[in-house]
Amino acid sequence: MTCLTHRQRVLTALDHREPDRVPLDLGTVVSGVRVKAYQKLAALIGVSGDCRVWRRRQIAEVDEAILTAFDVDTRSLMPERPISESATGARDGIYRDDWGITWKALAGHPYIPMENEAVFDAGSTLSDLQAHPWPDPTDARYTAGLAEAARMRRRQGDHAIVMGLSGRVFTLGQFMCGFEEWAVRLLQDQTFAAQLMDRGLEIQMEIISRQLEAAGDNVDVVCIVEDLGMQSGPLFSPRIYRKLIHPRHEKLFRFIRGKTKAKLMLHSDGAIVDFLPDLIDAGVEALNPVQVSAGGMDAALLKREFGAHLSFWGGIDTQYVMPSGSVGEVRGEVKRRIDELAAGGGYVLSSVHNIQPEVSPENIRAMCEATLEFGQY
C-alpha cells in the first residue's frame, strides 16, 4: 500500500478500512503523559526545555521533537472549558471553576473535586438549581484564539487533529453534587437530576457549537470525556442509563455530528461493555481508552461484537504492563492488541488513558517503536 499521511492514516482506520499501518496516538486529550513521566522521556530522547502543563490534570504538552521522533499520527487541540484545565488563579492548591466546583491539588497528582464543598448537597432544591450562577456559554474565553490555533495546527503538518469538547452529562452531576449525593439523586430525585443535566447540557451545547464553528474543518476527531465505569462494572445500572443518561447522550452526540465532519470519540474508563450498544445507537463512532484490565473489556470480544460499528482507540494497559512490565512485555502487549483490534481497520493505538509518573521512558519508547514494527498491514 502507498504510504499515507498521518491524517489519512487515522481517518482511514476510523472509516473501518486498513491503512498502511496502525495509527499511533501520544499526547492528545485522551493519551496524555503526566509531567514526571514526560520529563524522563524528554531526557531519554534528548529534548530539553520547559514544557507547558495542563495544571488540573498534571499533563505535559509533548514536544514536537518527540512526536516526530516516534512518527506519531495525532496532534492535540484543547480549547478552554468551564471545567478549567489551567487552574488560573488557584491559591493554596485550591480553585473554583466556572460551574462552581471546588478543586484541590494533591502534591504531584491531578486536582480532585472537594465533595465537602459540593455545589449542591442533600438539602438543595430545584430553586437552588435555578438560582445557581451557571457558566455563560457566550463567554469569549471559550473560543479565544481557537480559530487561529486550529489553523496553525493544520499548517504545522498533515496530522489528525484531536479536539476535546466539554460535554459532560452524568459526570457533571457527579462533580457538582459529589459522588454519593449524585447517586442518591439519580435513584430518588430524578426530577432534580434531570433538570441539572438538562441545564448543563444546554450550556455545553452552546459552547460546543461556538467552538466547532471556530475550529471549522481543521479538526478531525472530537472527544467527549464521560466516565461511566469502574474496574468491575458500570457505575450505575443499564436501566438508569437508558432512562436518564442515554436520551441526553443521544441529543448531545447527534448535535455534535450535525455540526462537524470530525469523527466523534467518547472517552470512558472502566468496564462499560454493557453500555456499548446504547452508545453506538446514540452516535459514538470511536471508544477510548479501551481499558482492557477492567471486567468484561476483553479486546478480542469487543472487536468481534462491536467492531463493525465502533472504532477502538487505546488498549495498551497502563494499570500493570506499562508501569510494571519489562520492555519485552510492553512490546508483547502492543503486538497482542494489534492482533486483536487492527484487522479491517478501526484501531488507533495508544495507552489506556494518561501515562503515569512511574512508567519508565524506555517503556514509552518501546510502545511507540513496537507500533511501527508490528502495525504494518
C-alpha positions, -999 to 999 in steps of 0.1 A, spaced: 0 0 0 11 36 -7 24 53 24 -3 76 37 -1 109 55 -7 109 93 -41 123 88 -51 99 61 -39 70 82 -61 79 111 -92 87 91 -88 55 70 -87 35 102 -117 53 116 -136 46 84 -130 9 92 -105 4 64 -70 -8 67 -44 20 63 -7 13 56 0 8 94 -19 11 127 -21 48 137 -3 59 168 -15 85 193 6 101 220 -1 133 239 -36 142 229 -66 149 251 -70 111 256 -34 99 256 -16 124 279 17 119 297 20 130 333 47 156 339 72 134 357 69 106 331 73 132 304 104 148 319 121 113 320 110 107 284 124 140 272 157 133 289 159 99 272 152 114 238 175 144 244 148 171 243 155 200 267 135 230 279 103 236 299 70 221 289 35 235 290 14 218 317 -23 213 319 -24 221 356 -56 204 367 -46 170 352 -8 175 356 -4 166 319 26 178 299 23 190 263 45 166 244 72 184 224 70 183 186 105 167 185 93 137 205 61 133 184 82 135 152 108 110 165 81 84 172 62 92 140 30 100 160 0 105 138 -21 128 160 -19 163 174 -40 178 202 -62 209 203 -75 220 237 -99 249 239 -108 265 272 -137 248 290 -159 257 320 -140 229 340 -107 248 338 -76 229 327 -53 258 336 -64 263 372 -58 300 367 -59 320 399 -55 289 421 -44 297 457 -30 272 481 -37 244 457 -75 251 456 -96 268 429 -132 271 418 -142 266 382 -170 282 362 -196 256 373 -188 265 409 -170 232 415 -141 235 440 -109 216 431 -80 207 453 -45 198 443 -28 167 456 10 171 455 23 156 422 -12 144 412 -42 158 394 -67 181 411 -98 164 426 -132 178 433 -138 186 470 -170 167 480 -174 187 512 -175 218 491 -200 205 465 -222 230 447 -254 211 456 -259 189 487 -287 168 502 -307 199 511 -305 215 476 -338 221 458 -350 229 423 -350 266 434 -313 262 442 -307 249 407 -325 278 391 -307 304 413 -272 289 407 -248 312 387 -243 289 358 -215 295 332 -222 319 305 -218 300 272 -212 332 253 -181 339 274 -153 348 249 -127 328 268 -142 295 255 -133 304 219 -105 329 224 -77 321 200 -92 288 189 -97 295 152 -61 306 148 -48 277 170 -67 252 148 -54 268 116 -19 267 130 -22 231 139 -32 223 104 -4 243 89 22 225 111 17 192 93 -9 168 79 -17 151 112 -51 141 126 -61 168 150 -80 157 181 -100 184 200 -115 179 234 -150 192 240 -170 200 272 -199 176 270 -204 161 305 -238 147 313 -235 121 341 -201 133 353 -212 170 355 -238 160 382 -211 138 399 -188 168 401 -214 193 412 -231 171 438 -204 148 449 -204 111 440 -226 98 468 -252 126 466 -254 123 428 -260 85 431 -288 92 455 -304 118 433 -303 95 402 -323 70 423 -345 91 445 -349 125 430 -348 121 393 -366 154 386 -336 173 402 -311 151 384 -328 156 350 -330 194 354 -294 196 364 -283 175 334 -305 195 310 -293 229 322 -257 217 320 -263 202 285 -279 234 272 -249 254 283 -223 229 269 -241 225 236 -239 263 230 -202 263 239 -196 233 216 -214 250 187 -192 280 190 -160 260 193 -168 238 164 -176 269 143 -143 284 153 -122 253 146 -140 246 113 -126 218 91 -93 220 109 -103 193 134 -106 156 125 -117 140 158 -137 155 186 -137 139 221 -162 139 249 -150 128 283 -177 110 303 -165 82 327 -193 56 331 -174 26 345 -153 13 374 -129 -16 375 -156 -43 379 -186 -29 361 -207 2 352 -211 29 378 -249 25 376 -274 1 361 -282 -1 324 -318 7 334 -307 41 349 -285 47 319 -313 41 294 -338 61 313 -318 92 323 -284 93 306 -289 78 271 -316 103 258 -292 132 267 -262 115 253 -281 109 221 -292 146 220 -256 157 225 -239 133 202 -263 138 173 -260 176 178 -222 173 175 -223 151 144 -247 176 128 -221 204 134 -189 188 122 -174 162 98 -150 152 125 -153 117 140 -169 116 174 -150 97 201 -162 90 237 -137 86 265 -149 64 293 -127 44 316 -138 12 332 -160 -18 325 -186 -4 302 -193 -33 278 -230 -33 289 -234 3 276 -217 -1 242 -249 -10 222 -266 21 236 -235 43 230 -233 32 194 -270 39 190 -265 74 204 -239 82 178 -205 73 192 -180 64 165 -149 56 185 -143 44 220 -113 54 242 -94 42 262 -105 5 259 -95 -3 295 -86 -39 288 -78 -46 325 -114 -39 335 -141 -65 338 -155 -77 305 -133 -55 284 -117 -83 265 -102 -67 234 -109 -97 211 -145 -98 223 -150 -61 218 -137 -63 183 -158 -93 174 -191 -80 189 -188 -42 182 -160 -37 157 -183 -33 127 -198 -1 142 -172 11 166 -135 20 163 -112 14 192 -86 40 204 -62 29 231 -58 -6 245 -22 -6 258 -25 -14 295 -13 13 319 -25 -4 351 0 -32 350 21 -36 318 33 0 312 43 7 348 55 -27 359 63 -47 328 97 -50 310 104 -36 276 97 -71 262 64 -73 279 54 -38 266 63 -50 231 42 -81 236 13 -60 248 14 -39 216 16 -69 193 -13 -86 212 -36 -55 209 -27 -51 172 -35 -88 166 -69 -84 184 -81 -50 172 -64 -40 140 -79 -63 113 -101 -44 89 -91 -11 103 -110 6 132 -80 8 156 -58 37 168 -31 25 193 -24 45 224 -20 40 261 -51 33 282 -56 69 294 -27 90 307 8 76 312 15 78 349 48 91 366 60 56 374 61 45 338 97 43 326 107 63 295 121 30 280 86 15 281 70 46 265 96 43 237 90 6 234 53 12 230 58 36 201 85 17 184 66 -16 186 36 1 170 57 10 140 72 -25 138 42 -47 144 15 -24 130 22 -28 93 -8 -41 73 
